[in-house]
Each structure stands twice: as C-alpha cells, then as structure tokens.
Amino acid sequence: MLPFPSSSFDLLTSFDVLYEDAVKDDVPVVREFLRVLVRGGRVLLRLPAYDWLRGQHDRIISTARRYIKPQVKSMLQAGGFEVEHISYANTFYFPLPY
C-alpha cells in the first residue's frame, strides 16, 4: 500500500518498477495507483518492452517480465483505468528493417 491518502495526486509516475521480480502481481499495484489519484488523474508508466530484448541487464536487476502494448492496456483496464495512449519509447534501439 502506498503511504498516501486516497485522492492525493493529479499525476502519478512509475518508472521501471512494475516489471521487477519483487512485484508478483502488477494489477493490485495499478489499483493502488488509482486509489491515490484524484478523479480524472493520470498515470505515466515506463516499462521494459518485448521479451526478445531480454539480456544480461535483465538478469542482473531481476526483471520478472517485459511488456507489450496489449498487456499494458489489459493491466491498466483491470486496475480500473481508462487507457488514453500507449506507445513505445527508445525505438531507435530497434534493428532497422531491410
């Protein structure tokens, strides 16, 4: 549980947290995000994408999961959020098509 009263924030950010092995189930965490947001508040998440990008860094920092957009949408909706926008960042790391 987050140590804040309900409806405390207009914006909640979570950068590189939900994927960690310590987070066994991300949906209850997302519900907690919703609890501390005011009505109409927004959440900004940054999560690692695509399991095929898993590497040594993931093993070192105990990455439990990587996400794709449909998984993030499903997780957020299960947590009570209405999804406005989902995108991938840092796509310049992706291999160029031939």
C-alpha positions as CSV (number, residue, x, y, z in Angstrom):
1,M,0.0,0.0,0.0
2,L,1.3,3.5,-0.9
3,P,1.7,5.7,2.2
4,F,-0.6,8.4,0.9
5,P,-4.3,9.2,1.4
6,S,-6.8,8.5,-1.3
7,S,-7.1,11.1,-4.0
8,S,-3.8,12.8,-3.2
9,F,-2.3,13.3,-6.7
10,D,-3.2,14.6,-10.1
11,L,-0.3,12.7,-11.7
12,L,1.4,9.5,-10.7
13,T,4.6,8.4,-12.4
14,S,6.2,5.0,-12.2
15,F,9.5,4.5,-14.0
16,D,10.9,1.0,-14.2
17,V,9.2,-0.5,-11.2
18,L,6.3,-2.8,-12.1
19,Y,8.5,-5.3,-14.0
20,E,10.7,-6.1,-11.0
21,D,10.6,-9.6,-9.5
22,A,9.5,-8.2,-6.2
23,V,6.2,-7.2,-7.8
24,K,4.4,-10.5,-8.0
25,D,1.1,-9.2,-9.4
26,D,1.0,-5.8,-11.1
27,V,-2.8,-5.4,-11.2
28,P,-3.1,-4.7,-7.4
29,V,-0.3,-2.2,-7.7
30,V,-2.2,-0.4,-10.5
31,R,-5.3,-0.4,-8.4
32,E,-3.3,1.3,-5.7
33,F,-2.2,3.9,-8.2
34,L,-5.8,4.6,-9.0
35,R,-6.6,4.9,-5.3
36,V,-4.1,7.7,-4.7
37,L,-5.1,9.6,-7.8
38,V,-7.8,12.3,-7.9
39,R,-10.8,11.6,-10.1
40,G,-9.5,12.3,-13.6
41,G,-5.9,11.9,-12.5
42,R,-3.3,10.4,-14.8
43,V,-0.6,7.8,-14.6
44,L,2.6,7.8,-16.6
45,L,4.4,4.5,-16.7
46,R,7.7,3.4,-18.2
47,L,8.1,-0.3,-18.6
48,P,10.6,-2.5,-20.4
49,A,9.1,-3.9,-23.7
50,Y,9.5,-7.1,-25.7
51,D,10.8,-10.2,-24.1
52,W,13.0,-10.8,-27.1
53,L,15.0,-7.8,-25.9
54,R,15.8,-9.5,-22.6
55,G,19.5,-9.5,-21.8
56,Q,22.2,-9.6,-19.2
57,H,21.0,-6.4,-17.6
58,D,17.6,-8.0,-17.0
59,R,19.2,-10.9,-15.2
60,I,21.3,-8.6,-13.0
61,I,18.4,-6.4,-11.9
62,S,15.8,-9.3,-11.6
63,T,13.5,-8.3,-14.4
64,A,10.4,-10.6,-14.0
65,R,8.6,-9.5,-17.1
66,R,8.7,-7.3,-20.2
67,Y,5.5,-5.9,-21.6
68,I,3.9,-5.4,-25.0
69,K,1.1,-2.8,-25.5
70,P,-1.8,-5.2,-25.2
71,Q,-0.5,-6.4,-21.9
72,V,-0.2,-2.9,-20.5
73,K,-3.6,-2.0,-21.7
74,S,-5.1,-5.1,-20.1
75,M,-3.3,-4.5,-16.8
76,L,-4.4,-0.8,-16.7
77,Q,-8.0,-1.7,-17.5
78,A,-8.0,-4.5,-14.9
79,G,-6.8,-1.9,-12.4
80,G,-9.7,0.4,-13.2
81,F,-8.0,2.9,-15.6
82,E,-9.3,4.2,-18.9
83,V,-6.4,4.0,-21.3
84,E,-5.8,7.1,-23.4
85,H,-2.4,6.4,-25.0
86,I,0.2,3.7,-25.0
87,S,3.4,3.9,-27.0
88,Y,6.9,2.5,-27.2
89,A,9.9,4.7,-26.3
90,N,13.5,4.4,-27.4
91,T,12.6,2.7,-30.6
92,F,15.8,3.9,-32.1
93,Y,17.4,0.9,-30.4
94,F,15.3,-1.4,-32.7
95,P,17.0,-3.0,-35.7
96,L,16.3,-1.3,-38.9
97,P,14.3,-3.3,-41.5
98,Y,16.0,-4.3,-44.7
